[in-house]
Amino acid sequence: MKCPFCKGHDTQVVDTRESEEGDSIRRRRRCVSCDKRFTTYETVELRMPQVVKQNGIRCDFDAEKLRTSFKRALHKRPVSTEMVDAAIDSVTQKIYALGEREVDSQHVGALVMQELLKLDKVAYIRFASVYKSFQDVGDFADAVKAVRLTPTRSGDKSE
């Protein structure tokens, strides 16, 4: 660690403490050259992978796009904001857990569909119709048959 005062490269760690949340470490350092003290913080830096779209274009993962997808699918459906936030967190954590630099947009879409199926069957069908590019009524009928017996978190039986 370079000293911010004299730019010397020789510093010693005098004290180390973990934050209350446990997500960072505070280090008190002393410069051997000028004897001044300073504090550094060490935190984990996580980066979401790039999303590779069907046309090959790469873009940064955007949690707001994910939220917009959930909002559109769940428009006027009886699902709480807390449940939507939990579903978005679940998708995000699964993407982090992959540990990859890139993830296909199809994989992200499949994760969204898994969460929507748990939340609300109608929202699942809405999202699936766009995601899977339904071409006719038969595609809708097949999707409805597939989700008919799947329980949802919202507990809504009127679907």
C-alpha positions as CSV (number, residue, x, y, z in Angstrom):
1,M,0.0,0.0,0.0
2,K,1.4,3.4,-1.0
3,C,1.5,6.2,1.6
4,P,-0.9,9.0,0.6
5,F,1.4,11.6,2.2
6,C,4.9,10.8,0.9
7,K,4.1,8.1,-1.7
8,G,6.4,5.6,0.1
9,H,5.8,2.0,-0.6
10,D,6.7,0.6,2.8
11,T,3.8,0.7,5.2
12,Q,2.9,-1.4,8.2
13,V,-0.6,-2.5,9.4
14,V,-1.0,-1.3,13.0
15,D,-4.6,-2.4,13.6
16,T,-7.2,-4.5,11.8
17,R,-10.9,-4.5,12.5
18,E,-13.9,-6.1,10.8
19,S,-17.0,-3.9,10.3
20,E,-20.1,-4.7,12.3
21,E,-21.8,-6.0,9.2
22,G,-18.8,-8.2,8.4
23,D,-18.6,-7.0,4.9
24,S,-15.5,-4.9,5.1
25,I,-12.2,-4.7,7.0
26,R,-10.7,-1.5,8.3
27,R,-6.9,-1.3,8.5
28,R,-4.9,1.4,10.3
29,R,-1.5,1.8,8.7
30,R,1.7,3.6,9.4
31,C,4.2,4.7,6.8
32,V,7.7,3.6,7.6
33,S,9.2,6.5,5.7
34,C,7.3,9.5,7.1
35,D,5.7,7.9,10.2
36,K,2.2,9.2,9.3
37,R,-0.8,7.1,9.9
38,F,-3.8,6.5,7.6
39,T,-6.8,4.2,7.3
40,T,-7.7,1.8,4.4
41,Y,-10.8,-0.2,3.9
42,E,-11.0,-3.6,2.2
43,T,-14.3,-4.8,0.6
44,V,-15.3,-7.4,-1.8
45,E,-16.0,-6.2,-5.3
46,L,-18.5,-8.3,-7.1
47,R,-19.2,-7.7,-10.8
48,M,-22.2,-9.0,-12.6
49,P,-21.4,-10.9,-15.8
50,Q,-22.1,-9.4,-19.2
51,V,-25.4,-10.6,-20.8
52,V,-25.0,-12.0,-24.3
53,K,-28.1,-11.4,-26.3
54,Q,-29.4,-13.7,-29.1
55,N,-27.8,-11.5,-31.7
56,G,-24.4,-11.8,-30.0
57,I,-24.3,-8.2,-28.6
58,R,-22.9,-8.0,-25.1
59,C,-24.3,-5.6,-22.5
60,D,-24.0,-5.0,-18.8
61,F,-26.4,-6.8,-16.5
62,D,-29.1,-4.3,-15.6
63,A,-31.3,-5.0,-12.5
64,E,-33.7,-2.3,-13.6
65,K,-34.4,-4.2,-16.9
66,L,-35.1,-7.3,-14.7
67,R,-37.5,-5.2,-12.5
68,T,-39.2,-3.9,-15.6
69,S,-39.7,-7.4,-16.9
70,F,-41.3,-8.5,-13.6
71,K,-43.5,-5.4,-13.5
72,R,-44.8,-5.9,-17.0
73,A,-45.6,-9.6,-16.4
74,L,-47.1,-8.9,-13.0
75,H,-49.2,-5.8,-14.1
76,K,-52.5,-5.8,-12.1
77,R,-51.7,-9.2,-10.4
78,P,-52.0,-9.7,-6.7
79,V,-48.3,-10.1,-5.9
80,S,-46.6,-7.9,-3.2
81,T,-43.6,-5.7,-3.9
82,E,-41.7,-7.7,-1.2
83,M,-42.2,-10.9,-3.2
84,V,-41.1,-9.3,-6.4
85,D,-38.0,-8.0,-4.7
86,A,-37.2,-11.4,-3.3
87,A,-37.6,-12.9,-6.8
88,I,-35.3,-10.3,-8.3
89,D,-32.8,-11.0,-5.6
90,S,-33.0,-14.7,-6.2
91,V,-32.4,-14.3,-10.0
92,T,-29.4,-11.9,-9.2
93,Q,-27.9,-14.3,-6.7
94,K,-28.2,-17.2,-9.1
95,I,-26.4,-15.2,-11.8
96,Y,-23.7,-14.2,-9.3
97,A,-23.4,-17.9,-8.2
98,L,-22.6,-18.9,-11.8
99,G,-19.2,-17.2,-11.4
100,E,-19.0,-16.6,-15.1
101,R,-18.0,-13.4,-17.0
102,E,-20.8,-13.8,-19.4
103,V,-24.3,-15.3,-19.3
104,D,-26.8,-15.9,-22.1
105,S,-29.9,-13.8,-22.1
106,Q,-31.8,-17.1,-22.6
107,H,-30.5,-18.3,-19.2
108,V,-31.5,-15.0,-17.5
109,G,-35.0,-15.4,-19.1
110,A,-35.3,-19.0,-17.9
111,L,-34.4,-17.8,-14.3
112,V,-37.1,-15.1,-14.5
113,M,-39.6,-17.7,-15.7
114,Q,-38.8,-20.0,-12.8
115,E,-39.5,-17.1,-10.3
116,L,-42.6,-16.0,-12.1
117,L,-44.0,-19.5,-12.0
118,K,-43.6,-19.5,-8.2
119,L,-45.2,-16.1,-7.9
120,D,-48.1,-16.0,-10.3
121,K,-49.2,-18.4,-13.1
122,V,-50.8,-15.6,-15.2
123,A,-47.6,-13.5,-15.0
124,Y,-45.7,-16.6,-16.0
125,I,-47.9,-17.1,-19.1
126,R,-47.5,-13.4,-20.0
127,F,-43.8,-13.5,-19.8
128,A,-43.5,-16.9,-21.5
129,S,-45.6,-15.7,-24.5
130,V,-43.0,-13.0,-25.3
131,Y,-39.9,-14.9,-24.1
132,K,-40.8,-18.1,-26.1
133,S,-42.4,-16.2,-29.0
134,F,-45.8,-17.9,-29.0
135,Q,-47.1,-18.1,-32.5
136,D,-50.7,-19.3,-32.0
137,V,-53.3,-20.3,-29.5
138,G,-51.9,-23.8,-29.3
139,D,-48.7,-22.4,-27.8
140,F,-50.7,-20.7,-25.1
141,A,-52.7,-23.8,-24.4
142,D,-49.6,-25.9,-24.0
143,A,-48.1,-23.4,-21.5
144,V,-51.4,-23.3,-19.5
145,K,-51.4,-27.1,-19.3
146,A,-47.8,-27.0,-18.1
147,V,-48.5,-24.6,-15.2
148,R,-51.9,-25.8,-14.2
149,L,-50.8,-27.9,-11.2
150,T,-47.8,-25.7,-10.1
151,P,-48.4,-24.0,-6.7
152,T,-47.7,-20.3,-6.4
153,R,-46.3,-18.2,-3.5
154,S,-49.0,-15.7,-3.7
155,G,-51.6,-18.4,-2.9
156,D,-54.1,-16.9,-5.3
157,K,-56.5,-19.6,-6.4
158,S,-58.5,-17.4,-8.8
159,E,-56.1,-18.0,-11.7
